Amino acid sequence: MYQSLGELCRKAEEEKKSFWEVVQADDCRERQIPEKTSFAQMKAMYLAMKEADASYDPKLYSRSGLTGRDGGKMQRYVDREETICGPFLGRVMEKALKMGESNACMKRIVAAPTAGACGVVPAVLLAMQETAGYSDEEMTQALYVAAGIGGVIASRAFISGAQGGCQAEVGSASSMAAGAAAFLRGADASAIAHGAAMAMKNLLGLVCDPVAGLVEVPCVKRNVAGAVVALAAADMALAGIRSKIPPDEVIDAMRSVGQDMPVCVRETGEGGLAATPSGERMKDYLTQG
Ligand code: SF4
């Protein structure tokens, strides 16, 4: 697994390969599998995301009752064509909510990179495919791009809220989605890495503060923020804008901010929104009965 986006970009340039091909070659080397097998497995992952989105149940509430039905609400709102952000971003938000709720309702999702942040990458990718008509093969390539970025973040920093706060979960997912979205629109390796960096920069410092320790509040709605930030970062990268801080240094900053974060905002459910009077009330209600 690559430990540096810079190294990954250099490899792509030296070997005149696309970002996704470098990630795929690395996967084949590491797991000793042929390209065909690796691609089939990545495609299956993408199709599982599609399936999870299609099988969203708009009537379902989570066991705690804290989450459910918002994906359906957003869908109806987007259908009425009243959104401020327009139909495309509306669909992205709808899909992010649906996937986050499906996770809270124990339905099958793809952790990308984690279950808590599972809505970000599919919301961006599925909405882009629906809008622009990319093939499943192109989407699989985009998923390699996302996986390559996630792999670097995991090996250079962390991808769990317990280790680095929500910047490590939703922030990493947003980075992955930004790179994948930029790739789909023709960005080269360097622009992909900068898109990923700009998404991460904008979510730096985000704490992990799940109410009652459940991956529901604020997690589901944070997936929306991660997806929207990803698209803004991808657009900046496609416009030729670059992160003033190099991508690998942005990831290092995320690691260092995460290490400095107090334990109460690292998935313990003891700080931030979890510690508000309403958060405490919800927790008491759920634990007492
Ligand atoms: S708040 Fe914590 S548990 Fe929820 S998505 Fe973010 S990192 Fe995961």
Residues whose N, C-alpha, C, O or C-beta is under 5 A from the ligand:
A	BS01	SF4	G116 A117 G161 G165 C166 E169 V207 C208 D209 P210 V215 C219
